[in-house]
Amino acid sequence: MKRRNPLIDNAKVVLIFFVVFGHVIQPFKAELKEIEVLYNWIYFFHMPAFILLSGLFAKGIADKGYLAKLFKRLIIPYVVFHFFYTLYYYLSTGADGWEWTVLNPQWSLWFLLSLFFWHLMIIVFKKIPTSLSVIIAIEIGLIAGFINEIGYTLSLSRTFVFFPFFLIGYFLTDKHLLALKRTWIKGLAILILTSVAVGLFLAPSFPPEWILATTSYEQLNAAGVGALARFAFYILSILMIGSVIAWVPETSNRFTHIGQKTMYVYLLHGVFIYLFRSNNMFKIDNVIDLFGLGLISFGIVLLLSSKPVRMITEPLVEAKWSLIRQRLNQNNQRKTYYETKSS
């Protein structure tokens, strides 16, 4: 079994924190320019980076039974959590009617659906020379914005728009990531990350759909320049992904193990986010408030990646019962030990 790369797991920990933190601060971006800038800055790289790292793990696509395992790992949890969140929102809001539209992903569940489709697309694209396949993927992402019918349903828009990141990740190796650790690249990374933040602060506000990739150029009233703007998004996102990874620790630490459990955090944190938003539990008046929300976000990451939570939710998240069986076996072994010792 191949040893996990601590750099990748550490990167996933950083990214899942930004996923939670981004959702926590989202309600305040319309009130404060600084929060809007921070939110957009995060969204320029955090999901593209997650998608790129997911591509790194797709190299077994040709293995026997891989697609069946993928269906179990992605589609079954998608259906389960789609039902769960639909029911949760219905009961929480007291809505008059019940509507379960499984073809329209609830909130962040789009990632599971798109991740499944990206693996299927890799089967074709891996047969094309690397550079050409990436160019074709980018062209598809650009062209998708011209078609109004490609939108939220089945997460088609995000599937096409974000596929280049997944494909690039598929062609990358650990050595490519480690190459980002050179001193001059780290210095350049700070310049890139700072420049994007300053640029976002100076730029006028823009619809979040530009970075969420959910709608067409026409629906964004930008049919003429939409493709150019999306291409700029691709360039900036790649630069930011490399810049963030350049500063991620490459050795194991006390939080590295969380990188193996990010799917639990991703699928479950919506419960907290909806609870916070529906009850207006927080506000941001100063930097201390923002720092406090950062601590709360990290606390959510720690809680949802903990073993007790994983043991309870594993059947839903991974469609298996290994942690529960492990605990039962440990209890049986302990019981047998004491019975043998007392006899």
C-alpha positions as CSV (number, residue, x, y, z in Angstrom):
1,M,0.0,0.0,0.0
2,K,1.4,3.4,-1.0
3,R,2.4,5.7,1.9
4,R,0.3,8.8,2.0
5,N,2.0,12.1,1.3
6,P,1.7,14.4,4.3
7,L,1.8,17.4,2.0
8,I,-1.4,16.4,0.3
9,D,-3.1,15.6,3.6
10,N,-2.0,18.9,5.1
11,A,-3.3,20.7,2.1
12,K,-6.6,19.0,2.4
13,V,-6.8,20.1,6.1
14,V,-6.1,23.7,5.1
15,L,-8.7,23.6,2.3
16,I,-11.5,22.0,4.3
17,F,-11.0,24.7,6.9
18,F,-11.5,27.3,4.2
19,V,-14.6,25.5,3.0
20,V,-16.2,25.7,6.4
21,F,-14.9,29.2,7.1
22,G,-16.1,30.5,3.7
23,H,-19.6,29.2,4.4
24,V,-19.5,30.7,7.9
25,I,-18.6,34.2,6.7
26,Q,-20.8,34.1,3.5
27,P,-23.8,35.9,5.1
28,F,-21.7,38.9,6.0
29,K,-20.1,39.6,2.6
30,A,-22.9,41.9,1.5
31,E,-22.4,44.0,4.6
32,L,-18.7,44.5,4.6
33,K,-16.4,45.0,1.6
34,E,-13.5,43.4,3.5
35,I,-15.5,40.2,4.1
36,E,-16.6,40.1,0.4
37,V,-12.9,40.4,-0.6
38,L,-11.9,37.6,1.8
39,Y,-14.8,35.4,0.6
40,N,-13.9,35.9,-3.1
41,W,-10.2,35.4,-2.3
42,I,-11.0,32.0,-0.7
43,Y,-13.3,30.9,-3.5
44,F,-10.8,31.7,-6.2
45,F,-8.7,28.7,-5.0
46,H,-10.2,26.5,-2.3
47,M,-12.6,24.3,-4.4
48,P,-10.4,24.3,-7.5
49,A,-7.5,23.1,-5.2
50,F,-9.7,20.4,-3.7
51,I,-10.7,19.3,-7.2
52,L,-7.1,19.3,-8.4
53,L,-6.0,17.1,-5.4
54,S,-8.9,14.8,-6.1
55,G,-7.5,14.3,-9.6
56,L,-4.3,13.1,-8.0
57,F,-6.2,10.2,-6.5
58,A,-8.0,9.2,-9.8
59,K,-5.1,7.3,-11.3
60,G,-6.7,3.9,-10.5
61,I,-9.6,4.6,-12.8
62,A,-8.6,1.6,-15.0
63,D,-8.5,-0.9,-12.1
64,K,-11.1,-3.6,-11.9
65,G,-14.1,-2.6,-9.9
66,Y,-13.0,1.0,-9.5
67,L,-16.2,2.5,-11.0
68,A,-18.4,0.3,-8.7
69,K,-16.4,1.5,-5.7
70,L,-16.7,5.0,-6.9
71,F,-20.5,4.7,-7.2
72,K,-20.7,3.4,-3.7
73,R,-18.3,6.2,-2.4
74,L,-20.0,9.1,-4.2
75,I,-23.5,8.5,-5.6
76,I,-24.9,6.6,-2.6
77,P,-23.8,9.3,-0.1
78,Y,-25.0,11.9,-2.5
79,V,-28.5,10.5,-2.5
80,V,-28.5,9.9,1.2
81,F,-27.3,13.4,2.1
82,H,-29.6,15.0,-0.5
83,F,-32.5,13.4,1.2
84,F,-31.1,14.3,4.7
85,Y,-30.6,18.0,3.9
86,T,-33.9,18.2,2.1
87,L,-35.7,16.8,5.1
88,Y,-33.6,18.9,7.5
89,Y,-34.4,22.2,5.7
90,Y,-38.1,21.2,5.3
91,L,-38.5,20.5,9.1
92,S,-36.4,23.5,10.0
93,T,-38.3,26.1,7.9
94,G,-41.8,24.7,8.3
95,A,-42.3,24.9,4.5
96,D,-45.8,24.0,3.2
97,G,-44.8,21.4,0.7
98,W,-42.2,18.7,0.5
99,E,-40.1,18.6,-2.6
100,W,-37.1,16.2,-3.1
101,T,-35.4,17.1,-6.4
102,V,-32.5,14.7,-6.4
103,L,-31.3,15.9,-9.8
104,N,-30.6,19.4,-8.4
105,P,-27.8,19.1,-5.8
106,Q,-28.5,20.5,-2.4
107,W,-26.0,23.1,-1.5
108,S,-22.4,21.7,-1.5
109,L,-23.4,18.2,-2.6
110,W,-22.7,19.2,-6.2
111,F,-19.1,18.2,-5.5
112,L,-20.0,14.5,-5.2
113,L,-22.0,14.4,-8.4
114,S,-19.3,16.3,-10.3
115,L,-16.5,14.2,-8.9
116,F,-18.2,11.0,-10.2
117,F,-18.6,12.6,-13.7
118,W,-15.0,13.8,-13.7
119,H,-13.8,10.2,-13.1
120,L,-15.9,9.1,-16.1
121,M,-14.5,11.9,-18.3
122,I,-10.9,10.9,-17.3
123,I,-11.5,7.5,-19.0
124,V,-11.5,9.4,-22.3
125,F,-9.2,12.3,-21.6
126,K,-6.3,10.1,-20.3
127,K,-6.0,8.7,-23.8
128,I,-5.2,12.1,-25.2
129,P,-1.7,13.7,-25.0
130,T,-1.4,15.7,-21.7
131,S,-1.2,19.2,-23.1
132,L,-3.8,18.7,-25.7
133,S,-6.3,17.1,-23.2
134,V,-5.9,20.1,-20.8
135,I,-6.5,22.6,-23.7
136,I,-9.6,20.7,-24.8
137,A,-10.9,20.6,-21.2
138,I,-10.4,24.4,-20.8
139,E,-12.2,24.9,-24.2
140,I,-15.1,22.8,-22.9
141,G,-15.2,24.9,-19.7
142,L,-15.3,28.1,-21.7
143,I,-17.9,26.9,-24.2
144,A,-20.2,25.6,-21.5
145,G,-20.8,29.2,-20.4
146,F,-22.4,30.0,-23.7
147,I,-25.1,27.4,-23.2
148,N,-28.0,28.5,-21.0
149,E,-29.3,24.9,-20.6
150,I,-26.0,23.9,-18.9
151,G,-26.7,25.0,-15.3
152,Y,-27.4,23.7,-11.8
153,T,-29.2,20.5,-12.8
154,L,-26.9,17.5,-12.3
155,S,-24.2,20.0,-11.5
156,L,-23.4,20.1,-15.2
157,S,-22.1,23.6,-15.3
158,R,-19.6,23.0,-12.5
159,T,-18.7,19.7,-13.9
160,F,-17.5,21.2,-17.2
161,V,-16.1,24.4,-15.8
162,F,-14.0,22.8,-13.0
163,F,-13.0,19.7,-14.9
164,P,-9.6,21.3,-16.1
165,F,-8.5,21.4,-12.4
166,F,-9.3,17.7,-12.0
167,L,-7.6,16.8,-15.2
168,I,-4.4,18.7,-14.3
169,G,-4.4,17.0,-10.9
170,Y,-4.7,13.6,-12.6
171,F,-1.5,14.3,-14.6
172,L,0.4,15.7,-11.6
173,T,2.7,13.7,-9.3
174,D,3.9,14.2,-5.8
175,K,7.2,15.5,-7.3
176,H,5.4,18.3,-9.0
177,L,3.9,19.5,-5.7
178,L,7.2,19.2,-3.9
179,A,8.8,21.4,-6.6
180,L,6.7,24.3,-5.3
181,K,8.7,24.2,-2.1
182,R,11.6,26.1,-3.6
183,T,12.4,29.4,-1.8
184,W,11.9,31.7,-4.8
185,I,8.5,30.1,-5.5
186,K,7.4,30.7,-1.9
187,G,8.4,34.3,-2.3
188,L,6.5,34.6,-5.5
189,A,3.5,32.9,-3.9
190,I,3.2,35.6,-1.2
191,L,3.3,38.2,-4.0
192,I,0.6,36.4,-6.0
193,L,-1.7,35.9,-3.0
194,T,-1.3,39.5,-1.8
195,S,-1.8,40.9,-5.3
196,V,-5.1,39.0,-5.8
197,A,-6.4,40.2,-2.5
198,V,-5.5,43.8,-3.4
199,G,-7.0,43.4,-6.8
200,L,-10.3,42.1,-5.4
201,F,-10.4,45.0,-3.0
202,L,-9.9,47.6,-5.7
203,A,-12.2,45.8,-8.2
204,P,-16.0,46.5,-8.2
205,S,-18.3,43.9,-6.8
206,F,-19.3,41.1,-9.1
207,P,-21.9,38.3,-8.9
208,P,-20.6,35.2,-7.0
209,E,-21.8,33.0,-9.8
210,W,-18.6,34.0,-11.7
211,I,-16.5,31.9,-9.2
212,L,-19.3,29.4,-8.3
213,A,-19.6,28.5,-12.0
214,T,-23.3,27.8,-11.8
215,T,-24.8,30.0,-14.6
216,S,-24.2,31.0,-18.2
217,Y,-22.5,34.2,-19.4
218,E,-25.8,35.5,-20.8
219,Q,-27.5,35.0,-17.4
220,L,-24.6,37.0,-15.9
221,N,-25.2,39.8,-18.5
222,A,-21.7,39.2,-19.9
223,A,-22.2,37.2,-23.1
224,G,-19.5,39.2,-24.9
225,V,-16.7,39.0,-22.3
226,G,-17.7,35.9,-20.4
227,A,-15.2,33.5,-21.9
228,L,-12.4,35.9,-21.4
229,A,-13.4,36.4,-17.7
230,R,-13.6,32.6,-17.2
231,F,-10.1,32.1,-18.8
232,A,-8.8,34.8,-16.4
233,F,-10.4,32.8,-13.5
234,Y,-8.6,29.7,-14.7
235,I,-5.2,31.5,-14.7
236,L,-5.7,33.1,-11.3
237,S,-7.0,29.9,-9.7
238,I,-4.0,27.9,-10.9
239,L,-1.6,30.6,-9.6
240,M,-3.3,30.7,-6.2
241,I,-3.5,26.9,-5.9
242,G,0.3,26.7,-6.5
243,S,0.9,29.6,-4.1
244,V,-1.1,28.1,-1.3
245,I,0.4,24.6,-1.7
246,A,3.9,26.2,-1.6
247,W,3.3,27.3,2.0
248,V,1.6,24.1,3.2
249,P,3.8,22.0,5.5
250,E,5.3,19.0,3.9
251,T,5.8,17.0,7.1
252,S,3.3,15.3,9.4
253,N,1.9,17.2,12.4
254,R,-0.9,16.7,14.9
255,F,-3.6,17.7,12.4
256,T,-2.3,15.8,9.3
257,H,-4.6,12.8,9.9
258,I,-7.6,15.1,9.3
259,G,-6.7,15.1,5.7
260,Q,-7.9,11.6,5.3
261,K,-11.3,12.5,6.8
262,T,-12.3,15.7,5.0
263,M,-15.3,14.1,3.4
264,Y,-17.0,13.8,6.8
265,V,-16.4,17.5,7.4
266,Y,-17.6,18.4,3.9
267,L,-20.8,16.5,4.1
268,L,-21.8,17.2,7.7
269,H,-20.8,20.8,8.3
270,G,-23.9,22.1,6.5
271,V,-26.0,21.3,9.6
272,F,-24.0,23.8,11.6
273,I,-24.0,26.4,8.8
274,Y,-27.8,26.3,8.5
275,L,-28.2,26.5,12.3
276,F,-25.9,29.5,12.4
277,R,-27.6,31.3,9.5
278,S,-31.2,30.6,10.4
279,N,-30.7,31.9,14.0
280,N,-28.5,34.8,13.1
281,M,-26.0,33.6,15.7
282,F,-23.0,35.7,14.7
283,K,-22.0,39.1,13.5
284,I,-18.8,40.6,12.4
285,D,-17.9,44.1,13.7
286,N,-14.2,43.8,14.0
287,V,-11.1,41.6,13.4
288,I,-11.7,39.9,16.7
289,D,-15.1,38.7,15.6
290,L,-13.6,37.4,12.3
291,F,-10.8,35.6,14.3
292,G,-13.5,34.1,16.5
293,L,-15.4,32.7,13.5
294,G,-12.1,31.2,12.3
295,L,-11.7,29.4,15.6
296,I,-15.3,28.2,15.5
297,S,-14.8,27.0,11.9
298,F,-11.7,25.0,12.9
299,G,-13.5,23.6,15.9
300,I,-16.2,22.3,13.5
301,V,-13.4,20.7,11.4
302,L,-12.0,19.0,14.5
303,L,-15.4,17.8,15.7
304,L,-16.6,16.4,12.5
305,S,-13.3,14.5,11.8
306,S,-13.3,13.0,15.3
307,K,-13.6,9.3,15.7
308,P,-16.9,9.4,17.7
309,V,-18.6,11.4,14.9
310,R,-17.1,9.2,12.2
311,M,-18.2,6.0,13.9
312,I,-21.8,7.3,14.0
313,T,-21.9,8.7,10.5
314,E,-19.7,6.3,8.6
315,P,-22.6,4.3,7.2
316,L,-24.0,7.5,5.7
317,V,-20.7,9.1,4.5
318,E,-18.9,6.0,3.3
319,A,-21.7,3.4,3.0
320,K,-19.8,1.0,5.3
321,W,-19.8,0.0,9.0
322,S,-16.1,-0.7,9.6
323,L,-15.7,1.6,12.6
324,I,-18.7,0.2,14.3
325,R,-17.6,-3.4,13.6
326,Q,-14.1,-2.5,14.9
327,R,-15.6,-1.2,18.2
328,L,-17.8,-4.3,18.5
329,N,-14.9,-6.6,17.9
330,Q,-12.8,-4.7,20.5
331,N,-15.7,-5.0,23.0
332,N,-16.0,-8.8,22.3
333,Q,-12.3,-9.3,22.7
334,R,-12.3,-7.3,25.9
335,K,-15.2,-9.4,27.2
336,T,-13.5,-12.7,26.2
337,Y,-10.3,-11.6,27.9
338,Y,-12.0,-10.8,31.2
339,E,-14.1,-14.0,31.0
340,T,-10.9,-16.1,30.4
341,K,-9.1,-14.3,33.2
342,S,-11.8,-14.9,35.7
343,S,-12.3,-18.6,34.9
